[in-house]
Every structure is written in C-alpha cells, then in structure tokens.
Amino acid sequence: MVLAKTRAEFLSPPRRAVFAEFLRFGVVGTAGFVVDTAVLYTAIAAGAGLYGGRVLSYVAAATATWALNRVWTFRSAGQGQDRRISAARQWALFLAVNLVGFAMNYTTYALMVRNLPMVAEQPVLGVAAGSLAGMVGNFILSRRFVFGAR
C-alpha cells in the first residue's frame, strides 16, 4: 500500500506536467546543442579560437533555446507573468538567470579542452559535457524565474 501511494504521488498530474516540461526542455536543449556546435565550429574556422568561439556559440544557443522554450516548453506556465514582460526583457532575464548554468557549462568545457587533448581536437565533446552540466540548473531557474512556473 505504501508503495502504491508513493507511486500515485509521483505520477500526480502536477508532477507529470513538470516531467513533461523537463522532457521538452531536454529536446530544446538538444536543438541548442546543435546550434552551439555549428556556431562554435564556424567561429573557430573564422579565427575566434576555442574559447572566444565558445562564448559566441553559447550566446547563439541560449537565444535559440530561449525562443523555443518560450513557445513550446513553458507555453502554458505562468500565463500572466511571462506575458507581462516584453520578449526582449524576458530574453535578457533568461540570459541572466542562466549565467549559473553558463558558468557550469563553460567551466566544464574549458577544463576538458585544457586537460584532454581528445576534447581539444574534438570540441563537440566538451560542448556536450558542458551542456549536460548546466541543464538541470537552467531548467529549475528558467522555469521559476523566467517563465513564471511554480
């Protein structure tokens, strides 16, 4: 009986909704990973280097993920709060809030590029590891402070 109650609580409609948001956030994050990687390799080819290119690619990916999260992941969350602020202000808030995730993401990337020759040769590995490192924090902070979900 205790197990059944715990399972029922875990699968409650509010928890299912948050889990569905997290899955959509993961799909959006995958799209962001593709943008991140494409911009990084383009920036490296243009001479921005491994570190400068990563800053550019992160901003491009964050912009893409903000837009997708706004229209898909959190479309029903916080209907009042997220619609009262302009898109530009929400984008800026998304970037500010996600600085925590960016710090985790970029630190992971930089440490791997610096210490693992294979990652320096294939930076996509560092991008992937960094993306995973920042994902959970970005989800929680974005859901709460940017898109108004409670």
N, CA, C and O atoms as a GROMACS GRO file, in nm:
protein
  600
    1MET      N    1   0.082  -0.120   0.000
    1MET     CA    2   0.000   0.000   0.000
    1MET      C    3   0.086   0.126   0.000
    1MET      O    4   0.056   0.221  -0.072
    2VAL      N    5   0.192   0.127   0.079
    2VAL     CA    6   0.278   0.244   0.086
    2VAL      C    7   0.343   0.269  -0.049
    2VAL      O    8   0.351   0.383  -0.094
    3LEU      N    9   0.389   0.163  -0.115
    3LEU     CA   10   0.450   0.176  -0.246
    3LEU      C   11   0.350   0.230  -0.347
    3LEU      O   12   0.384   0.317  -0.428
    4ALA      N   13   0.227   0.181  -0.343
    4ALA     CA   14   0.124   0.229  -0.436
    4ALA      C   15   0.096   0.377  -0.413
    4ALA      O   16   0.078   0.452  -0.508
    5LYS      N   17   0.091   0.418  -0.287
    5LYS     CA   18   0.066   0.559  -0.258
    5LYS      C   19   0.182   0.645  -0.308
    5LYS      O   20   0.160   0.751  -0.366
    6THR      N   21   0.303   0.600  -0.286
    6THR     CA   22   0.421   0.674  -0.332
    6THR      C   23   0.419   0.684  -0.484
    6THR      O   24   0.447   0.791  -0.538
    7ARG      N   25   0.388   0.575  -0.553
    7ARG     CA   26   0.382   0.576  -0.699
    7ARG      C   27   0.272   0.671  -0.746
    7ARG      O   28   0.292   0.746  -0.841
    8ALA      N   29   0.157   0.669  -0.681
    8ALA     CA   30   0.047   0.757  -0.718
    8ALA      C   31   0.085   0.903  -0.698
    8ALA      O   32   0.051   0.989  -0.779
    9GLU      N   33   0.156   0.931  -0.588
    9GLU     CA   34   0.201   1.068  -0.564
    9GLU      C   35   0.304   1.111  -0.669
    9GLU      O   36   0.300   1.224  -0.718
   10PHE      N   37   0.393   1.020  -0.703
   10PHE     CA   38   0.496   1.052  -0.802
   10PHE      C   39   0.433   1.080  -0.938
   10PHE      O   40   0.482   1.166  -1.013
   11LEU      N   41   0.327   1.010  -0.970
   11LEU     CA   42   0.262   1.026  -1.100
   11LEU      C   43   0.144   1.122  -1.097
   11LEU      O   44   0.058   1.120  -1.185
   12SER      N   45   0.140   1.205  -0.995
   12SER     CA   46   0.030   1.301  -0.985
   12SER      C   47   0.034   1.395  -1.105
   12SER      O   48   0.140   1.417  -1.162
   13PRO      N   49  -0.080   1.451  -1.142
   13PRO     CA   50  -0.083   1.541  -1.258
   13PRO      C   51   0.018   1.656  -1.252
   13PRO      O   52   0.081   1.684  -1.354
   14PRO      N   53   0.036   1.724  -1.138
   14PRO     CA   54   0.138   1.830  -1.136
   14PRO      C   55   0.279   1.778  -1.162
   14PRO      O   56   0.357   1.844  -1.231
   15ARG      N   57   0.312   1.664  -1.109
   15ARG     CA   58   0.447   1.608  -1.131
   15ARG      C   59   0.464   1.562  -1.275
   15ARG      O   60   0.571   1.576  -1.334
   16ARG      N   61   0.358   1.506  -1.332
   16ARG     CA   62   0.365   1.466  -1.474
   16ARG      C   63   0.386   1.589  -1.561
   16ARG      O   64   0.460   1.583  -1.659
   17ALA      N   65   0.322   1.699  -1.527
   17ALA     CA   66   0.337   1.822  -1.605
   17ALA      C   67   0.481   1.873  -1.599
   17ALA      O   68   0.537   1.914  -1.700
   18VAL      N   69   0.540   1.871  -1.480
   18VAL     CA   70   0.679   1.916  -1.465
   18VAL      C   71   0.772   1.821  -1.541
   18VAL      O   72   0.865   1.866  -1.607
   19PHE      N   73   0.747   1.692  -1.532
   19PHE     CA   74   0.829   1.595  -1.604
   19PHE      C   75   0.818   1.617  -1.755
   19PHE      O   76   0.918   1.610  -1.826
   20ALA      N   77   0.698   1.644  -1.804
   20ALA     CA   78   0.679   1.673  -1.947
   20ALA      C   79   0.755   1.799  -1.986
   20ALA      O   80   0.816   1.804  -2.093
   21GLU      N   81   0.751   1.901  -1.901
   21GLU     CA   82   0.828   2.023  -1.928
   21GLU      C   83   0.978   1.991  -1.934
   21GLU      O   84   1.049   2.041  -2.022
   22PHE      N   85   1.025   1.909  -1.841
   22PHE     CA   86   1.166   1.874  -1.840
   22PHE      C   87   1.206   1.799  -1.967
   22PHE      O   88   1.314   1.823  -2.022
   23LEU      N   89   1.119   1.710  -2.013
   23LEU     CA   90   1.148   1.638  -2.138
   23LEU      C   91   1.153   1.735  -2.256
   23LEU      O   92   1.242   1.726  -2.341
   24ARG      N   93   1.057   1.827  -2.263
   24ARG     CA   94   1.058   1.927  -2.371
   24ARG      C   95   1.183   2.015  -2.360
   24ARG      O   96   1.246   2.049  -2.460
   25PHE      N   97   1.220   2.050  -2.237
   25PHE     CA   98   1.341   2.128  -2.214
   25PHE      C   99   1.463   2.052  -2.267
   25PHE      O  100   1.553   2.113  -2.326
   26GLY      N  101   1.466   1.921  -2.247
   26GLY     CA  102   1.574   1.839  -2.299
   26GLY      C  103   1.578   1.836  -2.451
   26GLY      O  104   1.686   1.841  -2.510
   27VAL      N  105   1.462   1.829  -2.514
   27VAL     CA  106   1.456   1.832  -2.660
   27VAL      C  107   1.506   1.967  -2.711
   27VAL      O  108   1.583   1.974  -2.806
   28VAL      N  109   1.460   2.074  -2.647
   28VAL     CA  110   1.506   2.208  -2.684
   28VAL      C  111   1.656   2.219  -2.661
   28VAL      O  112   1.728   2.278  -2.742
   29GLY      N  113   1.704   2.162  -2.552
   29GLY     CA  114   1.847   2.163  -2.524
   29GLY      C  115   1.926   2.091  -2.632
   29GLY      O  116   2.038   2.131  -2.665
   30THR      N  117   1.869   1.985  -2.685
   30THR     CA  118   1.935   1.913  -2.795
   30THR      C  119   1.946   2.003  -2.918
   30THR      O  120   2.049   2.007  -2.985
   31ALA      N  121   1.839   2.074  -2.948
   31ALA     CA  122   1.844   2.170  -3.059
   31ALA      C  123   1.948   2.278  -3.030
   31ALA      O  124   2.022   2.320  -3.120
   32GLY      N  125   1.954   2.324  -2.905
   32GLY     CA  126   2.054   2.422  -2.866
   32GLY      C  127   2.195   2.368  -2.881
   32GLY      O  128   2.286   2.441  -2.919
   33PHE      N  129   2.214   2.240  -2.852
   33PHE     CA  130   2.343   2.175  -2.869
   33PHE      C  131   2.386   2.180  -3.016
   33PHE      O  132   2.503   2.205  -3.046
   34VAL      N  133   2.293   2.155  -3.106
   34VAL     CA  134   2.324   2.159  -3.250
   34VAL      C  135   2.365   2.301  -3.291
   34VAL      O  136   2.463   2.319  -3.362
   35VAL      N  137   2.289   2.401  -3.245
   35VAL     CA  138   2.323   2.540  -3.275
   35VAL      C  139   2.459   2.574  -3.215
   35VAL      O  140   2.544   2.633  -3.282
   36ASP      N  141   2.479   2.537  -3.090
   36ASP     CA  142   2.603   2.564  -3.019
   36ASP      C  143   2.723   2.508  -3.096
   36ASP      O  144   2.821   2.578  -3.120
   37THR      N  145   2.712   2.383  -3.135
   37THR     CA  146   2.822   2.317  -3.205
   37THR      C  147   2.847   2.380  -3.342
   37THR      O  148   2.962   2.404  -3.380
   38ALA      N  149   2.740   2.406  -3.417
   38ALA     CA  150   2.755   2.465  -3.551
   38ALA      C  151   2.820   2.602  -3.544
   38ALA      O  152   2.910   2.633  -3.622
   39VAL      N  153   2.776   2.684  -3.450
   39VAL     CA  154   2.833   2.819  -3.437
   39VAL      C  155   2.978   2.810  -3.388
   39VAL      O  156   3.064   2.885  -3.434
   40LEU      N  157   3.005   2.718  -3.295
   40LEU     CA  158   3.143   2.702  -3.246
   40LEU      C  159   3.238   2.668  -3.360
   40LEU      O  160   3.342   2.732  -3.375
   41TYR      N  161   3.205   2.569  -3.439
   41TYR     CA  162   3.294   2.528  -3.548
   41TYR      C  163   3.306   2.638  -3.652
   41TYR      O  164   3.414   2.657  -3.710
   42THR      N  165   3.199   2.711  -3.677
   42THR     CA  166   3.206   2.825  -3.770
   42THR      C  167   3.296   2.934  -3.714
   42THR      O  168   3.378   2.990  -3.786
   43ALA      N  169   3.282   2.964  -3.585
   43ALA     CA  170   3.364   3.068  -3.522
   43ALA      C  171   3.511   3.028  -3.518
   43ALA      O  172   3.599   3.111  -3.540
   44ILE      N  173   3.538   2.901  -3.491
   44ILE     CA  174   3.676   2.854  -3.491
   44ILE      C  175   3.736   2.868  -3.631
   44ILE      O  176   3.850   2.914  -3.646
   45ALA      N  177   3.660   2.831  -3.732
   45ALA     CA  178   3.708   2.843  -3.871
   45ALA      C  179   3.732   2.989  -3.908
   45ALA      O  180   3.818   3.019  -3.992
   46ALA      N  181   3.656   3.080  -3.847
   46ALA     CA  182   3.672   3.224  -3.874
   46ALA      C  183   3.783   3.287  -3.791
   46ALA      O  184   3.811   3.406  -3.806
   47GLY      N  185   3.846   3.208  -3.703
   47GLY     CA  186   3.959   3.259  -3.627
   47GLY      C  187   3.930   3.302  -3.485
   47GLY      O  188   4.016   3.362  -3.420
   48ALA      N  189   3.811   3.272  -3.433
   48ALA     CA  190   3.776   3.314  -3.297
   48ALA      C  191   3.844   3.229  -3.190
   48ALA      O  192   3.850   3.270  -3.074
   49GLY      N  193   3.894   3.113  -3.225
   49GLY     CA  194   3.960   3.026  -3.129
   49GLY      C  195   3.863   2.941  -3.049
   49GLY      O  196   3.741   2.958  -3.059
   50LEU      N  197   3.918   2.849  -2.971
   50LEU     CA  198   3.836   2.757  -2.894
   50LEU      C  199   3.755   2.826  -2.784
   50LEU      O  200   3.642   2.785  -2.756
   51TYR      N  201   3.811   2.928  -2.723
   51TYR     CA  202   3.744   2.993  -2.609
   51TYR      C  203   3.652   3.106  -2.654
   51TYR      O  204   3.536   3.113  -2.612
   52GLY      N  205   3.701   3.194  -2.740
   52GLY     CA  206   3.616   3.302  -2.791
   52GLY      C  207   3.501   3.248  -2.873
   52GLY      O  208   3.389   3.299  -2.866
   53GLY      N  209   3.528   3.145  -2.951
   53GLY     CA  210   3.422   3.083  -3.030
   53GLY      C  211   3.315   3.023  -2.942
   53GLY      O  212   3.197   3.022  -2.978
   54ARG      N  213   3.356   2.972  -2.828
   54ARG     CA  214   3.260   2.911  -2.735
   54ARG      C  215   3.168   3.015  -2.675
   54ARG      O  216   3.049   2.988  -2.656
   55VAL      N  217   3.219   3.132  -2.646
   55VAL     CA  218   3.132   3.239  -2.594
   55VAL      C  219   3.027   3.275  -2.699
   55VAL      O  220   2.909   3.287  -2.667
   56LEU      N  221   3.070   3.292  -2.822
   56LEU     CA  222   2.976   3.325  -2.931
   56LEU      C  223   2.873   3.215  -2.950
   56LEU      O  224   2.754   3.242  -2.966
   57SER      N  225   2.920   3.092  -2.948
   57SER     CA  226   2.827   2.981  -2.972
   57SER      C  227   2.728   2.966  -2.857
   57SER      O  228   2.612   2.929  -2.880
   58TYR      N  229   2.772   2.993  -2.735
   58TYR     CA  230   2.681   2.984  -2.621
   58TYR      C  231   2.569   3.087  -2.632
   58TYR      O  232   2.453   3.055  -2.608
   59VAL      N  233   2.603   3.210  -2.667
   59VAL     CA  234   2.501   3.314  -2.679
   59VAL      C  235   2.401   3.278  -2.790
   59VAL      O  236   2.281   3.297  -2.773
   60ALA      N  237   2.451   3.226  -2.901
   60ALA     CA  238   2.362   3.185  -3.010
   60ALA      C  239   2.270   3.072  -2.964
   60ALA      O  240   2.150   3.074  -2.991
   61ALA      N  241   2.327   2.974  -2.896
   61ALA     CA  242   2.246   2.861  -2.849
   61ALA      C  243   2.147   2.905  -2.742
   61ALA      O  244   2.032   2.859  -2.742
   62ALA      N  245   2.188   2.992  -2.652
   62ALA     CA  246   2.097   3.041  -2.547
   62ALA      C  247   1.981   3.117  -2.608
   62ALA      O  248   1.868   3.106  -2.561
   63THR      N  249   2.007   3.194  -2.712
   63THR     CA  250   1.900   3.268  -2.779
   63THR      C  251   1.802   3.172  -2.845
   63THR      O  252   1.681   3.189  -2.835
   64ALA      N  253   1.855   3.071  -2.913
   64ALA     CA  254   1.768   2.972  -2.977
   64ALA      C  255   1.686   2.896  -2.875
   64ALA      O  256   1.566   2.874  -2.895
   65THR      N  257   1.748   2.855  -2.764
   65THR     CA  258   1.674   2.778  -2.664
   65THR      C  259   1.572   2.864  -2.590
   65THR      O  260   1.464   2.816  -2.555
   66TRP      N  261   1.605   2.990  -2.567
   66TRP     CA  262   1.506   3.079  -2.506
   66TRP      C  263   1.381   3.085  -2.593
   66TRP      O  264   1.269   3.071  -2.544
   67ALA      N  265   1.399   3.107  -2.722
   67ALA     CA  266   1.285   3.120  -2.814
   67ALA      C  267   1.202   2.992  -2.817
   67ALA      O  268   1.080   2.998  -2.810
   68LEU      N  269   1.267   2.878  -2.826
   68LEU     CA  270   1.194   2.751  -2.828
   68LEU      C  271   1.127   2.720  -2.695
   68LEU      O  272   1.014   2.671  -2.692
   69ASN      N  273   1.195   2.750  -2.585
   69ASN     CA  274   1.134   2.728  -2.454
   69ASN      C  275   1.013   2.819  -2.435
   69ASN      O  276   0.914   2.779  -2.375
   70ARG      N  277   1.021   2.940  -2.484
   70ARG     CA  278   0.912   3.036  -2.471
   70ARG      C  279   0.786   2.987  -2.544
   70ARG      O  280   0.676   2.997  -2.490
   71VAL      N  281   0.804   2.936  -2.665
   71VAL     CA  282   0.686   2.897  -2.744
   71VAL      C  283   0.644   2.752  -2.726
   71VAL      O  284   0.532   2.715  -2.764
   72TRP      N  285   0.731   2.668  -2.670
   72TRP     CA  286   0.695   2.527  -2.660
   72TRP      C  287   0.703   2.473  -2.518
   72TRP      O  288   0.602   2.429  -2.464
   73THR      N  289   0.821   2.475  -2.458
   73THR     CA  290   0.839   2.411  -2.328
   73THR      C  291   0.750   2.471  -2.221
   73THR      O  292   0.679   2.399  -2.150
   74PHE      N  293   0.752   2.602  -2.208
   74PHE     CA  294   0.680   2.671  -2.100
   74PHE      C  295   0.561   2.751  -2.152
   74PHE      O  296   0.523   2.851  -2.091
   75ARG      N  297   0.503   2.710  -2.262
   75ARG     CA  298   0.394   2.787  -2.323
   75ARG      C  299   0.274   2.805  -2.230
   75ARG      O  300   0.205   2.906  -2.238
   76SER      N  301   0.250   2.709  -2.143
   76SER     CA  302   0.134   2.722  -2.054
   76SER      C  303   0.172   2.762  -1.912
   76SER      O  304   0.084   2.786  -1.829
   77ALA      N  305   0.299   2.768  -1.884
   77ALA     CA  306   0.344   2.802  -1.748
   77ALA      C  307   0.337   2.952  -1.725
   77ALA      O  308   0.379   3.031  -1.810
   78GLY      N  309   0.286   2.990  -1.613
   78GLY     CA  310   0.287   3.131  -1.574
   78GLY      C  311   0.225   3.223  -1.676
   78GLY      O  312   0.286   3.323  -1.714
   79GLN      N  313   0.107   3.190  -1.723
   79GLN     CA  314   0.044   3.268  -1.829
   79GLN      C  315   0.044   3.418  -1.803
   79GLN      O  316   0.063   3.497  -1.896
   80GLY      N  317   0.024   3.457  -1.680
   80GLY     CA  318   0.024   3.600  -1.651
   80GLY      C  319   0.162   3.661  -1.649
   80GLY      O  320   0.186   3.762  -1.716
   81GLN      N  321   0.254   3.602  -1.575
   81GLN     CA  322   0.386   3.661  -1.554
   81GLN      C  323   0.466   3.671  -1.682
   81GLN      O  324   0.520   3.778  -1.712
   82ASP      N  325   0.477   3.562  -1.759
   82ASP     CA  326   0.568   3.566  -1.872
   82ASP      C  327   0.513   3.648  -1.987
   82ASP      O  328   0.588   3.684  -2.077
   83ARG      N  329   0.387   3.680  -1.988
   83ARG     CA  330   0.330   3.759  -2.096
   83ARG      C  331   0.326   3.909  -2.063
   83ARG      O  332   0.302   3.991  -2.152
   84ARG      N  333   0.351   3.944  -1.937
   84ARG     CA  334   0.351   4.085  -1.899
   84ARG      C  335   0.482   4.154  -1.933
   84ARG      O  336   0.487   4.276  -1.944
   85ILE      N  337   0.587   4.078  -1.951
   85ILE     CA  338   0.715   4.139  -1.983
   85ILE      C  339   0.742   4.122  -2.132
   85ILE      O  340   0.696   4.026  -2.194
   86SER      N  341   0.814   4.215  -2.187
   86SER     CA  342   0.845   4.209  -2.330
   86SER      C  343   0.936   4.091  -2.359
   86SER      O  344   1.006   4.040  -2.270
   87ALA      N  345   0.934   4.048  -2.484
   87ALA     CA  346   1.021   3.938  -2.526
   87ALA      C  347   1.167   3.974  -2.503
   87ALA      O  348   1.246   3.890  -2.458
   88ALA      N  349   1.205   4.098  -2.533
   88ALA     CA  350   1.345   4.139  -2.515
   88ALA      C  351   1.385   4.133  -2.368
   88ALA      O  352   1.496   4.090  -2.335
   89ARG      N  353   1.297   4.176  -2.281
   89ARG     CA  354   1.328   4.172  -2.138
   89ARG      C  355   1.335   4.028  -2.089
   89ARG      O  356   1.421   3.993  -2.009
   90GLN      N  357   1.244   3.944  -2.138
   90GLN     CA  358   1.246   3.804  -2.098
   90GLN      C  359   1.374   3.735  -2.147
   90GLN      O  360   1.432   3.654  -2.076
   91TRP      N  361   1.416   3.767  -2.270
   91TRP     CA  362   1.540   3.711  -2.323
   91TRP      C  363   1.659   3.751  -2.235
   91TRP      O  364   1.742   3.668  -2.200
   92ALA      N  365   1.664   3.879  -2.198
   92ALA     CA  366   1.772   3.927  -2.112
   92ALA      C  367   1.768   3.858  -1.975
   92ALA      O  368   1.872   3.821  -1.920
   93LEU      N  369   1.649   3.840  -1.921
   93LEU     CA  370   1.633   3.770  -1.793
   93LEU      C  371   1.677   3.624  -1.807
   93LEU      O  372   1.743   3.571  -1.717
   94PHE      N  373   1.641   3.561  -1.918
   94PHE     CA  374   1.682   3.423  -1.944
   94PHE      C  375   1.834   3.411  -1.944
   94PHE      O  376   1.890   3.321  -1.882
   95LEU      N  377   1.900   3.503  -2.014
   95LEU     CA  378   2.046   3.501  -2.018
   95LEU      C  379   2.105   3.525  -1.879
   95LEU      O  380   2.201   3.458  -1.840
   96ALA      N  381   2.048   3.619  -1.805
   96ALA     CA  382   2.100   3.650  -1.670
   96ALA      C  383   2.082   3.531  -1.576
   96ALA      O  384   2.176   3.493  -1.505
   97VAL      N  385   1.964   3.474  -1.575
   97VAL     CA  386   1.935   3.361  -1.486
   97VAL      C  387   2.022   3.241  -1.524
   97VAL      O  388   2.066   3.166  -1.437
   98ASN      N  389   2.044   3.224  -1.652
   98ASN     CA  390   2.119   3.108  -1.698
   98ASN      C  391   2.271   3.127  -1.688
   98ASN      O  392   2.347   3.042  -1.734
   99LEU      N  393   2.314   3.239  -1.629
   99LEU     CA  394   2.457   3.254  -1.605
   99LEU      C  395   2.510   3.145  -1.512
   99LEU      O  396   2.627   3.106  -1.522
  100VAL      N  397   2.425   3.096  -1.423
  100VAL     CA  398   2.465   2.986  -1.336
  100VAL      C  399   2.495   2.863  -1.421
  100VAL      O  400   2.599   2.799  -1.406
  101GLY      N  401   2.402   2.831  -1.510
  101GLY     CA  402   2.423   2.717  -1.600
  101GLY      C  403   2.539   2.742  -1.694
  101GLY      O  404   2.616   2.650  -1.725
  102PHE      N  405   2.554   2.867  -1.740
  102PHE     CA  406   2.665   2.900  -1.828
  102PHE      C  407   2.798   2.878  -1.757
  102PHE      O  408   2.891   2.824  -1.816
  103ALA      N  409   2.806   2.919  -1.631
  103ALA     CA  410   2.930   2.901  -1.555
  103ALA      C  411   2.964   2.752  -1.545
  103ALA      O  412   3.080   2.713  -1.564
  104MET      N  413   2.866   2.670  -1.516
  104MET     CA  414   2.889   2.526  -1.508
  104MET      C  415   2.925   2.471  -1.647
  104MET      O  416   3.016   2.389  -1.660
  105ASN      N  417   2.853   2.517  -1.748
  105ASN     CA  418   2.873   2.472  -1.885
  105ASN      C  419   3.013   2.508  -1.935
  105ASN      O  420   3.088   2.422  -1.981
  106TYR      N  421   3.047   2.636  -1.925
  106TYR     CA  422   3.175   2.684  -1.980
  106TYR      C  423   3.293   2.629  -1.901
  106TYR      O  424   3.397   2.595  -1.959
  107THR      N  425   3.279   2.620  -1.769
  107THR     CA  426   3.387   2.566  -1.686
  107THR      C  427   3.416   2.421  -1.724
  107THR      O  428   3.531   2.381  -1.739
  108THR      N  429   3.311   2.343  -1.739
  108THR     CA  430   3.328   2.204  -1.780
  108THR      C  431   3.398   2.197  -1.916
  108THR      O  432   3.494   2.121  -1.933
  109TYR      N  433   3.350   2.277  -2.011
  109TYR     CA  434   3.409   2.281  -2.145
  109TYR      C  435   3.557   2.320  -2.138
  109TYR      O  436   3.642   2.251  -2.194
  110ALA      N  437   3.587   2.430  -2.070
  110ALA     CA  438   3.724   2.482  -2.065
  110ALA      C  439   3.819   2.383  -1.998
  110ALA      O  440   3.931   2.363  -2.045
  111LEU      N  441   3.776   2.321  -1.889
  111LEU     CA  442   3.860   2.223  -1.821
  111LEU      C  443   3.889   2.103  -1.911
  111LEU      O  444   4.000   2.050  -1.913
  112MET      N  445   3.788   2.061  -1.984
  112MET     CA  446   3.807   1.945  -2.072
  112MET      C  447   3.897   1.980  -2.190
  112MET      O  448   3.985   1.902  -2.227
  113VAL      N  449   3.876   2.097  -2.250
  113VAL     CA  450   3.961   2.139  -2.362
  113VAL      C  451   4.106   2.152  -2.317
  113VAL      O  452   4.198   2.111  -2.388
  114ARG      N  453   4.126   2.207  -2.199
  114ARG     CA  454   4.262   2.230  -2.148
  114ARG      C  455   4.333   2.101  -2.108
  114ARG      O  456   4.453   2.088  -2.129
  115ASN      N  457   4.258   2.007  -2.052
  115ASN     CA  458   4.321   1.889  -1.993
  115ASN      C  459   4.309   1.760  -2.073
  115ASN      O  460   4.378   1.662  -2.043
  116LEU      N  461   4.225   1.759  -2.173
  116LEU     CA  462   4.206   1.637  -2.251
  116LEU      C  463   4.233   1.666  -2.398
  116LEU      O  464   4.150   1.728  -2.464
  117PRO      N  465   4.346   1.623  -2.450
  117PRO     CA  466   4.379   1.651  -2.589
  117PRO      C  467   4.270   1.608  -2.687
  117PRO      O  468   4.247   1.675  -2.788
  118MET      N  469   4.205   1.497  -2.658
  118MET     CA  470   4.098   1.450  -2.746
  118MET      C  471   3.986   1.554  -2.757
  118MET      O  472   3.930   1.573  -2.865
  119VAL      N  473   3.954   1.620  -2.647
  119VAL     CA  474   3.848   1.721  -2.647
  119VAL      C  475   3.896   1.847  -2.719
  119VAL      O  476   3.817   1.912  -2.788
  120ALA      N  477   4.022   1.882  -2.704
  120ALA     CA  478   4.076   1.997  -2.778
  120ALA      C  479   4.070   1.972  -2.928
  120ALA      O  480   4.050   2.065  -3.006
  121GLU      N  481   4.087   1.847  -2.969
  121GLU     CA  482   4.078   1.811  -3.110
  121GLU      C  483   3.934   1.797  -3.157
  121GLU      O  484   3.904   1.822  -3.274
  122GLN      N  485   3.846   1.759  -3.068
  122GLN     CA  486   3.703   1.741  -3.098
  122GLN      C  487   3.621   1.818  -2.995
  122GLN      O  488   3.564   1.757  -2.904
  123PRO      N  489   3.612   1.952  -3.007
  123PRO     CA  490   3.545   2.033  -2.905
  123PRO      C  491   3.398   1.999  -2.882
  123PRO      O  492   3.342   2.035  -2.779
  124VAL      N  493   3.336   1.930  -2.976
  124VAL     CA  494   3.197   1.890  -2.959
  124VAL      C  495   3.180   1.807  -2.832
  124VAL      O  496   3.074   1.811  -2.769
  125LEU      N  497   3.282   1.732  -2.793
  125LEU     CA  498   3.275   1.653  -2.670
  125LEU      C  499   3.265   1.743  -2.547
  125LEU      O  500   3.191   1.712  -2.454
  126GLY      N  501   3.339   1.852  -2.547
  126GLY     CA  502   3.331   1.948  -2.438
  126GLY      C  503   3.200   2.023  -2.436
  126GLY      O  504   3.146   2.052  -2.329
  127VAL      N  505   3.148   2.054  -2.555
  127VAL     CA  506   3.017   2.120  -2.564
  127VAL      C  507   2.910   2.029  -2.504
  127VAL      O  508   2.825   2.076  -2.428
  128ALA      N  509   2.913   1.901  -2.538
  128ALA     CA  510   2.814   1.806  -2.486
  128ALA      C  511   2.824   1.795  -2.334
  128ALA      O  512   2.722   1.801  -2.265
  129ALA      N  513   2.944   1.778  -2.284
  129ALA     CA  514   2.961   1.766  -2.139
  129ALA      C  515   2.917   1.893  -2.067
  129ALA      O  516   2.852   1.887  -1.963
  130GLY      N  517   2.952   2.008  -2.123
  130GLY     CA  518   2.911   2.135  -2.063
  130GLY      C  519   2.761   2.153  -2.064
  130GLY      O  520   2.703   2.203  -1.968
  131SER      N  521   2.698   2.113  -2.173
  131SER     CA  522   2.552   2.125  -2.184
  131SER      C  523   2.483   2.043  -2.076
  131SER      O  524   2.388   2.090  -2.012
  132LEU      N  525   2.529   1.922  -2.056
  132LEU     CA  526   2.470   1.837  -1.953
  132LEU      C  527   2.494   1.895  -1.814
  132LEU      O  528   2.406   1.888  -1.727
  133ALA      N  529   2.610   1.951  -1.792
  133ALA     CA  530   2.643   2.007  -1.661
  133ALA      C  531   2.549   2.122  -1.624
  133ALA      O  532   2.513   2.137  -1.507
  134GLY      N  533   2.510   2.202  -1.720
  134GLY     CA  534   2.425   2.318  -1.692
  134GLY      C  535   2.276   2.294  -1.703
  134GLY      O  536   2.198   2.381  -1.666
  135MET      N  537   2.234   2.178  -1.755
  135MET     CA  538   2.094   2.156  -1.789
  135MET      C  539   1.996   2.164  -1.671
  135MET      O  540   1.896   2.235  -1.679
  136VAL      N  541   2.023   2.092  -1.565
  136VAL     CA  542   1.928   2.087  -1.454
  136VAL      C  543   1.913   2.224  -1.389
  136VAL      O  544   1.802   2.269  -1.363
  137GLY      N  545   2.025   2.290  -1.364
  137GLY     CA  546   2.016   2.424  -1.305
  137GLY      C  547   1.942   2.521  -1.395
  137GLY      O  548   1.862   2.601  -1.348
  138ASN      N  549   1.969   2.514  -1.523
  138ASN     CA  550   1.899   2.602  -1.618
  138ASN      C  551   1.749   2.576  -1.619
  138ASN      O  552   1.669   2.669  -1.627
  139PHE      N  553   1.710   2.449  -1.611
  139PHE     CA  554   1.567   2.415  -1.610
  139PHE      C  555   1.499   2.474  -1.488
  139PHE      O  556   1.396   2.541  -1.500
  140ILE      N  557   1.555   2.450  -1.373
  140ILE     CA  558   1.492   2.497  -1.248
  140ILE      C  559   1.484   2.650  -1.247
  140ILE      O  560   1.378   2.706  -1.217
  141LEU      N  561   1.593   2.716  -1.278
  141LEU     CA  562   1.594   2.863  -1.273
  141LEU      C  563   1.506   2.924  -1.382
  141LEU      O  564   1.436   3.022  -1.357
  142SER      N  565   1.509   2.868  -1.501
  142SER     CA  566   1.426   2.921  -1.610
  142SER      C  567   1.279   2.903  -1.580
  142SER      O  568   1.199   2.994  -1.598
  143ARG      N  569   1.244   2.785  -1.532
  143ARG     CA  570   1.104   2.755  -1.501
  143ARG      C  571   1.050   2.852  -1.396
  143ARG      O  572   0.939   2.903  -1.408
  144ARG      N  573   1.128   2.875  -1.297
  144ARG     CA  574   1.082   2.958  -1.184
  144ARG      C  575   1.088   3.108  -1.211
  144ARG      O  576   0.991   3.180  -1.189
  145PHE      N  577   1.203   3.155  -1.260
  145PHE     CA  578   1.225   3.299  -1.265
  145PHE      C  579   1.201   3.363  -1.401
  145PHE      O  580   1.177   3.484  -1.409
  146VAL      N  581   1.208   3.286  -1.508
  146VAL     CA  582   1.191   3.346  -1.641
  146VAL      C  583   1.050   3.324  -1.693
  146VAL      O  584   0.987   3.417  -1.744
  147PHE      N  585   1.002   3.201  -1.682
  147PHE     CA  586   0.874   3.170  -1.743
  147PHE      C  587   0.759   3.162  -1.644
  147PHE      O  588   0.645   3.136  -1.683
  148GLY      N  589   0.788   3.185  -1.518
  148GLY     CA  590   0.683   3.202  -1.418
  148GLY      C  591   0.612   3.077  -1.373
  148GLY      O  592   0.504   3.087  -1.314
  149ALA      N  593   0.666   2.960  -1.396
  149ALA     CA  594   0.602   2.837  -1.349
  149ALA      C  595   0.632   2.821  -1.200
  149ALA      O  596   0.740   2.858  -1.153
  150ARG      N  597   0.538   2.768  -1.129
  150ARG     CA  598   0.558   2.749  -0.985
  150ARG      C  599   0.566   2.605  -0.952
  150ARG      O  600   0.582   2.569  -0.835
   0.00000   0.00000   0.00000
